[in-house]
Amino acid sequence: MEFYKIMPKIELHLHMEGAIPYGALFQLIQKYGGNEEIKSPENLEHRFIFKNFAHFIEQWVWKNQFIREYEDFRFIAENVAKDLKRQNVKYAEMFISPSDFKKCGLYCQKIIEEVYKGISAVSGIDISLIIDLVRDFGADNALKTLNEINEMKKFGIIGIGLGGSEHEYPPALFSEVFETARNMGFKTTVHSGEACGAESVKKAVEFLKPDRIGHAVNAAYDNALLKK
């Protein structure tokens, strides 16, 4: 077996809802009536070949329609944890995005509880949670979600993140949210330089002062920024 498959690993940027094993996602699709285009888990592999970032978001939303009940989160979390363990991941920091499911009438705190139960069912791997506040829902919703999770730290939450449509919701909108999160004792991270240029990374550093920046690949086009 190739060395990279058996070597112990740490995963620091993983979105639970985006890491559902194909077999598990296929089961969820079947649970909710099936899809005529998806006849097998193998069909899902082709669906998730992304053309661009907009297409990625489109597929993310499509997939979320098959996550409707609290028990689905426990099922997903357990299957993702098992898949990580199979890859010999020893520790993972995993994003979850409860705000995406408020439209289903699901409460943030209960989602977190079910995710925690799912990952706790798998021994031999340590998984911490980062709550993605999802910038697409705005700063007010982010602050509300932050207050909701502040009472849930015992369920493995170590920090907050900010993913979503970077080009539509710039960092400055969330300055208060990040300052409040720090005061609550959360670590902070933000997706930046993923779908926008180096200026977005610069503004994220300036306005949010995060502990970590996710992606940031476009920072490479600004030498002055890299030196900061």
N, C-alpha and C positions, 0 to 999 in steps of 0.2 A: 504493500500500500504506500502511496506517495506520502512523503514526510509531512507535507502541509496538512494532510487530512488527520493525522494522528497527533500532531503537536498540540500542546495546550494553548488556549487562546483567551484573549479578553476582547469583548465587543463593547465599544463605547458609543456607538451611534446606530441604534436599531429601533424602528417603529413597529410596535407589535402588530398593528392592523395591516402593515405592509409586509410583514414577514410570515403571514399565515401559510403553512405548508399547503401545497396544491391539493393534497388529499383531504385535508381538513376543510379547506374552502369549498371543495366540491361537495362535501357532506352538508355544509351550510346551505349551499345553493339548492341541493335536493330537499333539504328540510323546508325551504320556503317555496316549493313548487317547481323547482328546476328552471332551466333555461335552454331553449331549443338549440342555441349555438354551442352550448357546453355539454358534450356527450360523455366526457371523461376528464380526469385531472390533467391529462396531457393537453387537452384543448386550452386549458388555462395558461399553459406556458406560452402559447402563441399569442394569447390576448394581452399578456403583460410584456410584450416587446414594445418599448416606448419609442415614439417618433420624436417627441420633444417634451418640454416641461408641461405645456398645456395638455398634451395627451396623457401624460402621467397623472395630472390632477383629475382628468376625466375618468380614467380607469380607477383611481382611488375612490371617487364618488360612486362609481358603478359597483364596486366591490362592497362598499359600506351598506348597500341596501339589503345585504344578506346577513347583517348583524343587527338584530332587532330586540333581543331579550337579554336579561342579565346573565342567564346561563350560557349564552353564546360567548361572553367574555371569559368565563372560567374555562370553557372548552378551548378557545383560541389560545389563552395564556398557557394552558397545560401543553398544548401541542407545539407551540413555539418553543417552550422550555425544553421539551423532549428533543426537538430538532436541533436546538443549540447544543444540548448535551451530546447528541449523536456526532456533532462536529467537534467535540472535545473542547467546547467553550466552558471555561471555569467560572468566569464572571462576566456579567452583562449589565449595561445600563440601558434600559428600554423605555422609549417614549410611548405614552398612550395619549389619546386625544378625546377625552370625554365630551367636549363641546360638540363634536360631530354628531352626537347621538341624542342631544336634547330634543331634537325634533321628533324622536321616537318616544318621548316621554320618560326617558331614562335619566336617573339622577346620578350626578358625578360621584358622590360618595359610595353609592351602591356598586357602581361600575368598578371602582377601585377595590372594594372588598372582594368582588368576584375575581378580578385579575389576581389579587394576592392569593386567593384560595387556589387558583390554577397553578401559579408558579410554585406555591408551597407544596403541591402534590408531587413535585419532581425533585428527587434528592440528587446530590452530587453536582449541583450548580447553584451559584449565588446570583440572584437578579435583583437589582435596584430599579426603582421607577422614577422617570422624569415625566411630569405632566406637561404636555404641549398645550399651551393656552390658545393656539390657533388664531393667528392674526386676522383672518378673514371675518371673524365675528366681532371685531372691534375691541377697543380698549376697555369699555365698560364691562363687556362680557368676560374679558380676561381677568379683570379685577374681581368680578363676582366668583369666577372659578377659583381664583387664588384664595379667596376667603373660604371657599368650600373645602379646599384641600388642606388648609392650614391645620384642621382638626384631624387629619388622616395620616399624619407622619408615621405613625406606628405601623402602617401598612407598607413600609418599604420605600416611601417617597423621599428622595434626596434632593430634588431640585425641580425647577420649571424651565420650559423651553418655549420657543416661539417659532413655529413653522407656518407653512401656508404660502399665500401669494405675496411674495416679497415685493414685487414691483408695484402692487396696489396699496400696500399698507406699510409705510416706511417706519423705521425704528423710533423716530421722535414721538410717535403716537403712544408709545408704550413706556416712556421714561418713568412715569409714576408707578406703573405696575411693577417694573423691575426694582425700583427703590423699595417699594413695599415688600416685595418678595425677599430681598436681602434682609430687611428688618425683621422678617419672620423667621430668618435662619435658613432659607433655601439657597442652594447653589443655583446659578443661572447660566443658561446657554441660549443662543439664538441662531437660527438658520440665516445665513447672510453670504452674499457672493455666490449663491447657488444659481439663481435665475437672473441676477442683476450684476452690475460691474463692481469694480473696486470701491467706488464711491459709497455703495451700500454698506460695505464692510467698514469703511471709515466712519460712517454715521452710526453704525451699530456700536462701535467702540466708544464713540463720543457720547451718545445719548443713553445707552443702556449699561455700559461698563460691565459686560458679562464676564463670567469666569471662563467661559469657553465659547468659541464660535464654531458652528457646524458648517461644513463645506468650505466656504471662504476661498475657493479656488481662484476666483477672479482677483483676489488681492495680489496675485503674482504680477499683475499689470501695473502696479503702483509701487515702485521701489521705496519711495519715502514711507509709505504705509507699512511695508514689511520691516522697516527698521525701528518702528515704534514698539 
